[in-house]
Amino acid sequence: MDKDPLRDARNRNLRNIAFVTVMVIVGLIFVQYWLGGDKPTNEIPYSDFEGLVAEDQVIAIVVKDNVATVTARDQETVRVVLPDGKGLDTDLIKAHPGIKVTYERPSDGNWFVSLLLTTVLPVLVLIVIWFYIMRRTQTGGALTFGQSKAKLVRPDTTQVTFADVAGVDEVRDEVKEIVEYLKDQKRFSRLGAEIPKGVLLVGAPGTGKTLLAKAMAGEAHVPFFSISGSDFVEMFVGVGAARVRDMFEKAKASTPCIIFIDEIDAVGRKRGAGLGGGHDEREQTLNQLLAEMDGFQPNKGIIIMAATNRPDVLDPALLRPGRFDRRITVPRPDLKGREEILKVHLRAKTVAADVDPSVLARRTPGFVGSDLRNLCNEAALLAARNNKDTIEMVDFEEATDRVIAGIRRKGIVLTDEVRARIAYHESGHALLGRLLPNADPVHKISIIPRGDGSLGFTIQLPREEKYIVSEEELKDKLVSLFGGRAAEEIVFSELTTGAYDDLKQATELAKRMVVEYGMSEKLGPISLAREHVDVFLGEEIVKSDGHSEELSSLVDSEIRSLIGRSYKKAKDLLLQYRSVLDRLADELLKREVIAGNDLDALFASLVPTPATG
């Protein structure tokens, strides 16, 4: 018989309440004991008291509130409760004139205070504690663990619409279809069409998956439940599954509606996960989610949307048709997409006339929507810092450098020799970028230290969006990566650590060309890439080296040969154009930053335009 998680939580809560109540009672008993005043050492009957007086063993008596405190000759103190209405026997006391009798004033109101402290106050404290615990239990304690944390988003509470989504037109049209179905179901049902039960948005971080969900909430005009995958997972067993049930019960009562689960990989990871093993709380939650999405009970009118950037870790049962029927990839925006996104973010900003979104889009390859939004915000902050009335193009240039390479490090003071090395290093990259026919054009050269640890950088921007890259383009890129190291060796006859990152990138590129892309004459069209295996996701551990030692040795030889040829070509070209290298480095030392039209004019005067290959 399955255990009810809510009942177990309620029982645990009642046990906690009982424990707290007992501890409070014990504490109050001790408080009453310590606040009750001094207690006499012993108490004797009235008849014994009379015997002590008759034997002349009493020297003093103190009477208060019908209680006599008797001091014997041996200094022992005893307590005697006098008979009601009788008091001390005056004849007995007169017969022994040596006894000193003292009457203290009765405590008229103290009995009421004592009653409050000993009887009423403990009861009131217990009642307050009981109501406090029950209130906490009903509003957010253990009894509500099983309630869903999904937030109901109403159309009038969000201002995001599809007009705010740019750069992913195809994805936006796919999502619009779901909204149209919710608005006009007869249009689809008359043809026998069924809307997908589930839509999974997949894409890199920052591409706009959550933004699409917010736009749907603003456009659909139906109840929209939003929740994060981590909200299902708790330390108590069974709570996640109870929350899933509760969420779908609320959704069924509000059909048609949309449920959006952000970062679903937090709860939808593959079951039976290898080294992580076990039927844990997350797996129970996933099982309940699978049953609710496509189980015995149909969920008509409920559309499940989810977003993740790790589709490779999701359970196959979650991805099958009937649960997530449609899988929509949200790609990185291309050149036109970046321009449209920039226009959206610039609408609410005061920009100068020289700001061109198309130029900014070309200068930000690889940027996603969140990067572009951050770029516009950084530019606005820089303009405000300089008390400008509008955001100028120079602010966007500086903001781009900040996003790519970090902030300027004005505190670093470089010697003339170090500055010269950096200038020649960056000039080597830039010159090869100009000379090589298939290299990307050089956009900016800088020898200003930046926050990421770099002392200078060279930016090369592609002429257009590239979806495939040729072997010649990769070879020219490999040669240009060695431009800095080759220039240092030619001019200073020694090497430094400044080329560390260049060597790392060059080695990785050469390895991919040989191992993954099959760009080796000796190896031929063969791919030897190792498949990534994650044993914590339950994937089978296989032997990573599926080829012979001779083949591995040949691969290493081809990688070294490719790197060696590229470095030699870089060095030969720089030796051939040594005078141009010197003049470019001198000019860079004077200006520190050369970019845009100034760089094009300088190159035109120093080196001929390369022929495209």
N, C-alpha and C positions, 0 to 999 in steps of 0.2 A: 504493500500500500504506500503510495507516494505521500510524502510529508507536505503539509501546507506551510509555505514560508511565512505567510502572514500570521498563522496561528502560532508557529514557533516563535516568531518575533514578539507576539503579544504575551506568550507565556514567559519569555525571558524578561520582558518589561515588568510584568507583575511580580516576578521574583525579585527584581531590582527594587521595586517599590517596597515590598515586604522587608527586604534587608535594610533599606534606608529607614523605614519606620521603627524597626527594632533598635537600630543604632541611636536614633533620636531619643527614644524612650529611656534607654540606658544612660545616655548623656544627661537627660533631664533629671534622672534619679541622682546621679552624682552631683549635679549642680544644686539640687534641693538639699542634699546631705551637707554639702560644704557651706551653703548659705543659711542653714537652719540654726546656727548659733552653737554655742558650747553645750554639750550634753553632760548631765551629771554622771559620775562614775558608776553609781548604782541607785536602785530604788527599793525602798522597804515598805512593808505595810504599816498602816497607822498604829496597829497594836504593838509592833516592834518599836515604833517611835515612843509610844507611851512607856514601854519597858526601859528604854534608854534614859528617858527623863527621870523615871522613878529611881534608877540606879545612879543618878547624878553623873551621867556620862556626857551630858550635853552642855556646851558653854555658850552657843549662839544659835539663833534661829532667824532666818530671813523669810518673810512671807510676801508672796506676790502672786496674784491671779489664782488664789486658792491652792497654791503649791508652796510648801515649806522646804527651804534648803537648810539642812541641819548640819552644824559643825560639832563633831565630837571632841573630847579631850585629847584623843590621839591624832587630832587634826584631820581625820577622815571626814569627807563630806558625803552626805546621803540625801536622797530626794524623797519627799513624802507628799502624797496627794491627800489633802485634807478632805474630810467627808463633806458632801454638798450641804450647804446651809449650816454647818456646825462650826467650822473654823477651828482655831486653837482652843483647847480646854483651858480656860482662864484659871480655874482652881488648881489644875495641875502645874501651871506655870508659877502661880503665886506660892505654891509649896516649895518651890526651888528658886529663891530670889537671885541666885547667882547666874541664871541664864539671861543673856542679853537678847531681847526680842526686837526686831526691826521690821516695820511694815513699809514696803515700797509701793509707789503709786501704780494702780492698775493700768495696764495698756489698753485704753478704751478702743482705739481704732486699729490697733495692730493685728487684731484677729482677722479683720477684713483683708488687710494687705497680705497676711500670711496665707489666707484662703486663696487669694489671687495667684500668689507665687507658687503654691504647692498643688493647686487643683485646676483652676481655670486656665492659667497661662500655658501649661503643658498641652492641654487639649486644644487651645487656639493655635499653638505652634504646629501641632500635628495636622490640624485641618488646613492651615495655610500651605504646609509642605505638600499635602495630598493634592490640593487643587493646583498647585504649581506644576507638579509632576504630570498630572493628568492633562493640563493645558499644553505642556510641551509635547506630550505624547500625541495629542490630537492634531496639533498644528504642524509638527515637523519631526516627530520622533520615530520610534520603531514601528508604530502602527501605520505610518505613511511611507515606509521604505518601498513598498510595492507600487506606489502610484507613479505614473509616468511624469517625467520632467519635460515633456514636449511642450513648447510654447506655441500658443495659438496666435498667429500673425493675421491681423485683420487688414483688409485693403486700405482702410483709412489711416493706418499707422505706419505705412511705408511709402516713401516718395520715389522709390526706384522703379523704373519702367524699362521696357526694351529699348527706349531711346538712349538710355545710359549705357547700353551694352554695345561695344564697337569692336571691330577687328576680328570677330568670329561670326561672320554673317551666316555661314552654313549651319553652325551649331545653334545660332539664335532661331533660324527657321525651323529646325527640328523641334526645339522646345516650344515654339509658337504653335506647332501643330497640336500639342497636348492641351494648350490653353484654349484653342479653337474647339477641340472636342468637348471640353468641359462647358463651353458656352453654348454649343449647338450639337448635341449628341445625335439628333435625328439625321443630320447630314452624313454621318458615318454609318449609323446602324442600318439605314435603308439599303446600303450596299453590302451589308453583312460584315463590315469592317469592325474590328475590335481595337481599341486603343491599347498600347503596350501597358502591361501591369506595372512594369518597373523600368526606370531609365537610370543608367549608371553613367555619371559624368567622370571621365578620366582625363587627367592632364597634369602637367608640371605645376608646382606651387606658384600661385600668383597669376594663373592664366584666366581666371574669372569664373570658376565653377560656382562658388558661393554667390557671386554677383548675379549669375543667371537664375539661381534659385530665388534671390530677393526680387528680381524682375518678374518672375512668375507670380510671386506673392502679390505684387502690385498690379498685375494684369489679369489674373485669373478670376478675381472677384468670387472666390470660393474659400472656405476655411483652409488655412495653410498651417500645418503643424511642423515646427522646426525643432530638431534635437541633434545633439552631437553623439557620435558613437560611444564616447567615453562615459556619457551619462547613464548608460545601461549597466556598467560594471561597478560592483560594490564589493566590500569585503564579506558581506553576508551571503551565504549560499542561497540561491533561488530568488534573490531580489531582482536580478536582471531579467529573468524570464517573466516575473510578475509585472515588471514595468512594460515589457513588450506587450503582454496581454492587455494591460490597462490602456496603453496607447492605441491599440487597434480597436478596443471597445469605444473609446472616445471618438475615433475616426469614423466608425460605423454609424455612430449617432449623428454625424455631421456630413454624411455623404450628399453630393460628391465633394471630395476634398483631396488634398495633396499632403503627403508625409515626406519631409525632406530630412535625410540622415546625413549629416556632415561627418567627414572622416570615418567612413564606415569600416575601414580596416581595423579600427580599434576593437570592434566586436565581431567582425566577419572573417577573421583569419582561419586558415586551414585547420581542420580538426585532426586529432591524433598527431600532434606536432612533435615528432622525433624526440630530441633530447628534452624538450619542454614537457612532453607527454602528459597524459592524465585527462580524466573527465572532470574538468574544473568548471568554475562558475561561468567563464566566458563561453565555453562550449554549450552549456545549458541555455544560455541566452541566445546563442546562434541557432540552436535547434528550435527554440520557440519562435524565433524570427522566421526561420524557414517554413515552419508549419503555418504561421499566420499569413505569410506572403502567398503561398500556394499549397494549402493543405486540404483537409476534407471540407471545411467550411469556406465557401467562396467569398471574396471581398469585392463585390461590384461597386464601382464608383470611387474606389480608393486607388490612387496612383502613388507609387513609391518612387521617390527620387533619392539618389545617393551620390556622394562625391568622394573621390579618393585620388591620391597620387601614387598609390601602391597597389595597382590591380593584380600584380603578380603574387601577392600574399593572400588573396581572397580565396575562400573555399569554392571549389567547382560547383557544388550544389547551389550556391548563392547566385552563380553567374548563368545558370541554365535558363533557356526560354521558359516562360511561365512565372519566373520570378523577376529577373532583370532581362526583359525581352530585347531591350535596345541598349547598346553600349555606344556612347557618343564620346569621341575623343576631342578634347578642347586643346588645339595645338597652340604653339607659340605664334604670335602674330607675325605676318610677313611685313614687307615694306609698306604696302598700302594699309594693312591693318594697324600698324604702329602710328601711321599718320592719322587715321580715324580716331584712335584712342587718345592721341595727344589733343585733337580738336575737342574731344569731350572734356578732358581735364582742364583745358585752357578756357572753357566757356565762362567759368566763375572767377577768372583771374584777369587783372589789368595788364595787358602785354603791350609792348611797343610795336611800332609798324614794321620793324626789321625782323621780328620773330616769324620764322617760316616753319610750320609743322613738317613740311616735306623734307626740309634740310635736317631737322632734328630727328626725323624717322630714319634717315640714311645714316646718321651718326650714332644710332643706338641699336646696332644689330644684336639679336639674341635677347633683347629686353622683353619682358612680359608686361602685362597690364599693371601689376603692382609696382614694378620697377619704373615705368613711365609716370605713374602717379607720384611716386617718391621723387622723381627727377623734377617734375613741375613744382612740387612743394619746396624742394631744396632751392630752386631758382627763386621762388617767391621770398624765401627766408633771406637769401643773400641780398636781394634787392631792398628788402625792408631794413636789413642791417646797414646798408649804405644810404638810407633815407631817400630812396628813389620813388618817384611817383608811378613808374611803370616798370615792368620786368623786361629787361633788354636781352638781346641775343648773347651778350657777353656773360650775363648771369647764367643762362642755360649752358654755355660752354664750361664755365667753372663748375656748375652743378654736375655736369656729365663727368668731369674729371674726378669730382668728389665721390660720385657713386662708383666709378670704375676703379680708381686707384686710392681713394681716401682723401682726407683733408691735407692741406699744406702743413708741413712741419717747419715753421719758421725758426724754431729753436735750434735746428741743426746747422752748425757752421762747418763748412767743408773747406779743406785746404785747396790751394790752386792746383796741386798735382791730382788730387782726387777729382776735382771738377773737370779737369782735362781728360782723365780716364773715362769719366761718365759721358762727357761730350763725344769722345771718339767712339765709345761703345754704342750710343744711340745713333750716331751718324752712320756707323757701319750697318745697322739695321735699316735705316732710312735709305741709304744709297743702294743697297741691294734690292730693297722694295721698289726703287725706281728703275733699276737696270734690268731686273728679271721680267720677261714679257708676260708671265702668267701669275705674277704676284699681285696681291691687292694693293691699290694705290695708297700711298702714305698720306695721312690726313694731319697728323700733329706730331711734333717732336718736343720733348720737355726734359730738362735736367733739374727740375724742382723736386726735392724730396717730398714724398707723400706718406700718408698715414699707414699704408699697408706694408711699409718697410722698404719700398722701392725708392731708389735715388734718382730715377729718371724712367721715362717710358716713351715708346713709339707706337702710335695708333695707326693701323692700316684698316681701311674700310672697303668692303667689296663694292663694285660698281652696281651690282644687282643681286637679288636674292638667289642663292645657290641651293639647289635641291640634290644635285649630284656633283661630285668633284672628280676631275680627271687626274690621271697619274702625273701629268706634267705640272698641274697646279700644286699637287702635293709635294712634288720634288722641289719646285721653286719655293714653296713655303718652308721646306726643310732647309734649303740653302740660306734663306733670309734669317732663320732662327740662329744660324751660326755667325751672322754678321758682326755682332758685338764682340764675341770671343776672338774672331779672326782679326778685327780692327785693333784690339788690345795687343795681340801678339805681334802684329806688324809694326805698330808704332812704339810700343814700350818694351818689346822683346821679353815679356814675362806675362804670366796669367794671374788673374785674381778670382775671388769667389763671386764676382758680380754676374757671371754667366750661369750661375747655378740653375735658375729657373728656366733659362733657354735650353740648357742641356737636358733638363728633365722633360720638357715639352718635345724636344727633337727626338729623344730616345723613345718616347711613347709613340710618336708619330711614325717613326721608322719601324717599330715593332708591329704596329697595326698594318702598315703597308705590306709587310712580309707575311705576317701570321694570319691576318683577317681578310685583307683585300686581294691576296694572291698576286701582288705586284713584284714578283721575283722571277727572273728568267730561269734560274737553276731549279727552283721548287715548282714552278708552273702554276696552273690554276687550281690551287688547293688551299683550303682554310683549315688552320690548326688551332683556332681559338678555343680556349677552354670554357666549357659551360659553367656558369655560376651555380653553385649548389649551396643551399641554405639548409643545414641539417636541423635547425630549430623550427623549420616549417614542415618537417616530416619528409623532406626530399631524400631520396636514396643517395648514400655516399658512394661515389664511383671513383675509379682510378682517374686522376686528373691527366696523366700523361698517356694518351692513347696512341703513341707512335714510338718508333725505335730511337735508340740513343744516336744512331748515325743521322737520322732526320733532325733530331734536336740540335746536334752539332752543326748541321748545315744551316738550320734556321739562325743560330747564333752568328755563324759566319756571314750570312747574307745581311743581317741587321748591321753588323760592324762594317761590312763593305759599303752599304748604302750610306751610313753615317760618314764614313771616311771620304767617299766621293763627294758628298755634299759639302763637307768642311773644306776640302781642297778647292772646290769650285768657288766657294765664298772667298777664300783667301786669294785665289788667282784674280778674281774680279776686283777686289779691293786694291791689290797691288797694281793692277792695270789703271785704275782710276785713283791712285794715291793722292794726286794733287787736288782732285775734287773732294776727296775725303778730308784733307787738311782744311780746305776753305770752308767746307760745311761745318766742321767742328769749331773753327774759329768764329763763324757767324753764330753758332749755337751758344758759345761761351758769352758772346756779347748780349744776345737777346734772351737767353734761357728758355724761351718758348717760341717756336715757329709753327704756324698753323695756317690752314686755309689758303687764301690767295697769295699771301706772302710766301708760303712754302712752294706753291706752284711756280711763282715768279723766280724764286731762288733756284729751283731745280732747272727751270728753262734756261737760265743763264750759265749753269754749271755743267749739265749733262744732257745729251740728246734724248728725245722721247723714245722709249723702247718700242720695238715692233711687236705687235700682238702675235702670240703664237697659239 
